[in-house]
């Protein structure tokens, strides 16, 4: 039972509004606004009990489904428990995603693309198809509820692992549906992923794990923080970013720290290593084929023997990285410890052998 001075009254008002017959959207939205304002001053246990009630309303599949989903997502972002929302939303979300794929394949097979659209797989064609499907119920529901799904997935890595079976469908939809693209990127996030970082020129390296890192821009900042330090102790000679930038990426404070970090290194996939155990010269832009681009995502970094490998060298140009979280509630972390010189040499030999093969 919610406390009399907490969310009980605004929650009751909201549930009365959304379950009224006939359903009145304006009345429901007004009650939702009051509930959300009250939730800002409630404790986490009260918010969690409110999410349970909202989840039961979602399960009715009534006219208030979207509104209750959005409300539950907002409370989960404010640290309420995510499990009731996950339980109520994801069976429905799975059906909607499957329905979107069916609609997309039907549209692609219809031959209805305008003749003036030159590239049938280009952004103009993607936008045209998205507009054609925007009023279809599964398409609209995915758009209306994906942010609540994002909230449930960002707060717990177990939830992300549990729903990675949605990735093939989301990858198919991502070029056409922004909600599918956000969910795809979030479900691609790696957790407890082995990571090896080696300064090839200095023969220094660190190994450990990363979790919750959504973009390579974030990864560069966190690598500099976790691996940077005193080379005499085995750390890499990387300038540490401001502590406030790191705290932001780790989930503390505003989503955007307002800090721009100068990442003073080039990041390469292990395929960049030459047989001489050297990296391309920084001025050799032909080596950019092996660069790890900031716009990419950590899952795209090639792995060797179960670990994502990042080779670092001198920068080709100034890499200015904004320290901001891709997902507001996602907590990123990179933990690295120095490798011995022998371990670094062994890794480089292993990489060279893999490249030769």
C-alpha positions in Angstrom: 0.0 0.0 0.0 1.4 3.4 -1.0 1.7 5.9 1.8 -1.1 8.4 2.1 1.3 11.3 1.4 3.1 9.5 -1.4 1.8 8.2 -4.7 -1.4 6.5 -3.6 -3.8 9.3 -4.5 -2.3 10.3 -7.8 -1.9 6.7 -8.9 -5.5 6.0 -8.0 -6.6 9.0 -10.0 -4.5 7.9 -13.0 -5.9 4.3 -12.9 -9.4 5.6 -12.6 -8.8 7.9 -15.6 -7.3 5.3 -17.9 -9.8 2.6 -17.1 -12.9 4.8 -17.5 -15.3 4.0 -20.2 -15.3 5.8 -22.5 -11.5 6.4 -22.5 -10.7 10.1 -22.5 -7.1 10.8 -23.6 -7.0 14.4 -22.2 -8.2 13.3 -18.8 -5.7 10.4 -18.8 -2.8 12.7 -19.8 -3.7 15.2 -17.0 -3.7 12.4 -14.5 -0.4 11.1 -15.8 1.2 14.6 -15.4 0.1 14.7 -11.8 1.4 11.2 -11.1 4.8 12.0 -12.7 5.1 15.2 -10.6 4.3 13.3 -7.4 6.8 10.6 -8.4 9.6 13.1 -8.4 9.2 13.5 -4.6 8.4 9.8 -3.8 11.0 7.2 -2.7 12.1 4.4 -4.9 9.9 1.8 -3.2 6.8 3.9 -4.0 7.8 4.4 -7.6 8.4 0.6 -7.9 4.9 -0.2 -6.6 3.5 2.3 -9.1 5.4 0.5 -11.9 3.7 -2.7 -10.8 0.3 -1.1 -11.1 1.2 0.4 -14.5 2.4 -3.0 -15.7 -1.0 -4.5 -14.8 -2.7 -1.7 -16.9 -0.3 -2.5 -19.8 -1.4 -6.1 -19.6 -5.0 -5.1 -20.2 -4.1 -4.1 -23.8 -6.5 -1.2 -23.5 -6.6 2.3 -24.9 -4.1 3.4 -22.2 -1.4 0.8 -23.2 1.0 3.4 -24.7 0.5 6.0 -22.0 1.0 3.5 -19.1 4.1 2.2 -20.9 5.6 5.6 -21.2 4.8 6.4 -17.6 6.4 3.1 -16.4 9.5 3.9 -18.5 9.8 7.3 -16.9 9.6 5.8 -13.4 12.2 3.1 -14.3 14.5 6.0 -15.4 14.1 7.3 -11.9 15.4 4.1 -10.4 12.1 2.2 -9.9 12.3 -1.6 -10.5 12.3 -2.5 -14.1 11.0 -6.1 -13.8 7.2 -5.4 -13.9 7.7 -3.2 -17.0 9.8 -5.9 -18.7 7.3 -8.6 -17.9 4.4 -6.6 -19.3 6.0 -4.9 -22.3 8.5 -7.3 -23.9 6.1 -10.1 -25.0 4.1 -7.3 -26.7 7.1 -5.6 -28.1 8.4 -8.9 -29.6 5.1 -9.3 -31.4 5.2 -5.7 -32.7 8.7 -6.1 -33.9 7.8 -9.3 -35.7 4.8 -7.5 -37.2 7.1 -4.7 -38.4 9.4 -7.1 -40.2 6.4 -8.7 -41.9 5.2 -5.2 -43.0 8.6 -4.3 -44.2 9.2 -7.4 -46.3 5.7 -7.0 -47.8 6.5 -3.4 -48.8 9.9 -4.3 -50.2 8.4 -7.1 -52.2 5.6 -5.0 -53.6 7.8 -3.1 -56.1 6.1 0.2 -55.1 9.3 2.2 -54.6 9.1 5.5 -56.6 11.0 5.4 -59.9 12.8 8.6 -59.0 14.4 7.0 -56.0 17.8 6.2 -57.4 19.2 3.9 -54.7 16.6 1.4 -53.4 18.8 0.8 -50.3 19.6 4.5 -49.7 18.3 6.9 -47.0 15.6 8.4 -49.3 14.1 4.9 -50.0 14.3 4.1 -46.3 12.5 7.3 -45.4 9.9 6.7 -48.1 9.1 3.2 -46.8 9.0 4.4 -43.2 6.4 7.0 -44.1 4.4 4.4 -45.9 4.3 2.2 -42.9 4.0 4.8 -40.2 0.3 4.4 -39.6 0.4 0.6 -39.4 -0.3 -0.5 -35.8 2.9 -2.5 -35.0 5.1 0.2 -36.6 3.4 3.0 -34.6 3.5 1.0 -31.3 7.2 0.3 -31.7 7.7 4.0 -32.1 5.6 4.9 -29.2 7.0 2.5 -26.7 10.7 1.9 -27.6 12.0 4.5 -25.1 10.3 2.7 -22.2 11.9 -0.5 -23.5 15.3 1.3 -23.6 14.8 2.4 -20.0 14.2 -1.2 -18.9 17.2 -2.5 -20.8 19.7 0.2 -19.7 19.3 -0.4 -16.0 20.2 -4.1 -16.0 22.6 -6.1 -18.2 20.6 -9.3 -17.5 17.6 -7.8 -19.3 19.8 -7.0 -22.2 21.1 -10.6 -22.4 17.6 -11.9 -22.1 16.3 -10.1 -25.1 19.3 -10.3 -27.6 17.2 -12.8 -29.6 15.5 -9.7 -31.0 18.7 -8.5 -32.6 18.2 -10.1 -36.1 14.8 -8.5 -36.5 16.0 -5.1 -35.1 19.0 -5.1 -37.5 16.6 -5.6 -40.4 14.3 -2.8 -39.2 17.0 -0.4 -38.1 17.5 1.5 -41.4 13.8 2.2 -41.6 12.7 2.6 -38.0 14.5 4.9 -35.5 13.1 3.0 -32.5 14.4 -0.2 -33.9 17.8 1.4 -34.3 18.0 2.6 -30.7 17.0 -0.9 -29.4 19.5 -2.5 -31.8 22.4 -0.4 -30.5 21.5 -1.0 -26.9 21.2 -4.8 -27.3 24.6 -4.8 -29.1 26.2 -3.4 -26.0 28.8 -5.8 -24.5 28.9 -6.7 -20.9 31.9 -8.3 -19.0 33.7 -8.3 -22.4 37.5 -9.1 -22.3 39.5 -6.2 -23.6 43.2 -5.9 -24.4 44.8 -2.5 -25.1 48.5 -2.3 -26.4 50.7 0.6 -27.1 52.7 -1.1 -29.9 55.6 1.4 -30.1 56.3 1.3 -26.4 55.5 -2.4 -25.9 53.1 -1.5 -23.0 49.7 -3.1 -22.6 46.7 -3.6 -20.3 44.0 -6.1 -20.1 40.7 -6.4 -18.3 37.0 -6.0 -19.2 34.5 -3.5 -20.4 30.8 -3.3 -19.8 27.9 -1.0 -20.7 29.9 1.0 -23.4 27.6 2.0 -26.2 30.0 3.8 -28.5 33.7 3.9 -29.4 33.8 7.6 -28.5 32.9 6.6 -24.9 35.4 3.7 -25.1 38.3 6.0 -26.0 37.7 8.2 -23.0 37.4 5.2 -20.7 40.5 3.5 -22.1 42.5 6.7 -21.5 41.3 6.8 -17.9 41.7 3.0 -17.1 45.0 2.4 -19.0 46.6 5.8 -18.7 49.3 6.2 -16.0 52.9 5.7 -15.2 54.7 3.7 -17.8 57.2 2.6 -15.2 54.3 0.7 -13.5 53.2 -0.8 -16.8 50.5 1.7 -17.7 50.2 3.4 -21.0 51.5 6.9 -21.5 48.0 8.3 -22.2 46.7 11.6 -20.8 43.9 10.9 -18.3 40.6 12.6 -19.1 39.0 14.9 -16.5 37.4 13.0 -13.7 34.0 14.6 -14.4 34.0 13.3 -18.0 34.6 9.7 -16.7 31.9 10.0 -14.0 29.5 11.1 -16.7 30.1 8.0 -18.8 29.9 5.8 -15.8 26.3 7.0 -15.2 26.7 9.8 -12.7 25.3 13.3 -13.2 23.8 14.7 -16.4 23.8 12.7 -19.6 26.1 15.3 -21.2 29.1 16.5 -19.1 29.7 19.4 -21.4 33.4 18.3 -21.5 35.3 17.7 -24.8 38.2 15.3 -24.3 41.2 15.3 -26.6 41.9 11.6 -27.2 45.6 11.8 -28.0 46.0 8.5 -29.8 44.9 6.5 -32.9 43.0 3.3 -32.1 43.6 0.4 -34.5 42.1 -3.0 -34.9 44.6 -5.8 -34.6 44.7 -6.3 -38.4 46.8 -3.1 -38.5 49.9 -4.8 -37.0 52.6 -5.4 -39.7 54.9 -8.5 -39.6 57.6 -6.2 -38.2 55.3 -5.7 -35.2 54.7 -2.0 -36.1 51.7 0.1 -36.9 51.2 2.4 -39.9 52.8 5.8 -39.7 50.3 8.4 -38.4 50.6 10.3 -41.6 49.7 7.2 -43.6 46.0 7.6 -44.2 46.0 4.4 -46.1 46.1 2.8 -42.6 42.7 4.2 -41.9 41.2 1.0 -43.2 42.3 -0.5 -39.8 41.2 2.5 -37.6 38.7 2.0 -34.9 36.3 4.9 -35.6 34.7 6.8 -32.8 31.4 6.6 -34.6 31.4 2.8 -34.4 30.4 0.5 -31.5 32.6 -1.8 -29.4 31.0 -5.0 -30.6 32.4 -4.2 -34.1 36.0 -4.2 -32.8 37.5 -7.5 -34.0 38.3 -10.1 -31.2 41.2 -12.4 -31.0 41.1 -15.4 -28.7 38.0 -14.1 -27.0 39.2 -10.6 -26.3 38.5 -7.3 -28.2 41.9 -5.9 -29.1 42.7 -2.2 -29.4 46.2 -1.2 -30.6 47.1 2.4 -29.9 49.6 4.7 -31.6 50.4 8.4 -32.2 47.4 10.4 -33.4 47.0 11.3 -37.1 44.9 14.4 -36.1 43.2 15.9 -33.1 40.4 13.6 -31.9 38.0 15.6 -29.9 35.5 13.4 -28.1 32.4 14.8 -26.3 32.0 13.1 -22.9 28.3 12.2 -23.0 26.3 9.1 -22.5 24.5 7.6 -25.5 21.8 6.2 -23.2 20.9 8.3 -20.1 20.7 5.4 -17.6 23.5 3.2 -19.0 26.5 2.9 -16.7 29.7 2.2 -18.6 32.9 0.9 -17.1 36.3 -0.1 -18.3 38.7 -1.9 -15.9 42.2 -2.6 -17.0 45.4 -3.7 -15.3 49.0 -3.6 -16.7 50.4 -6.6 -18.6 54.0 -7.7 -18.2 56.4 -7.0 -21.0 56.5 -10.8 -21.8 52.7 -10.9 -22.0 52.6 -7.9 -24.3 55.2 -9.5 -26.6 53.2 -12.7 -26.5 50.1 -10.8 -27.6 51.9 -9.1 -30.4 53.4 -12.4 -31.7 49.9 -14.0 -31.5 48.4 -11.0 -33.5 51.1 -11.2 -36.1 50.5 -14.9 -36.5 46.8 -14.4 -36.9 47.3 -11.6 -39.5 49.7 -13.9 -41.4 47.1 -16.6 -41.6 
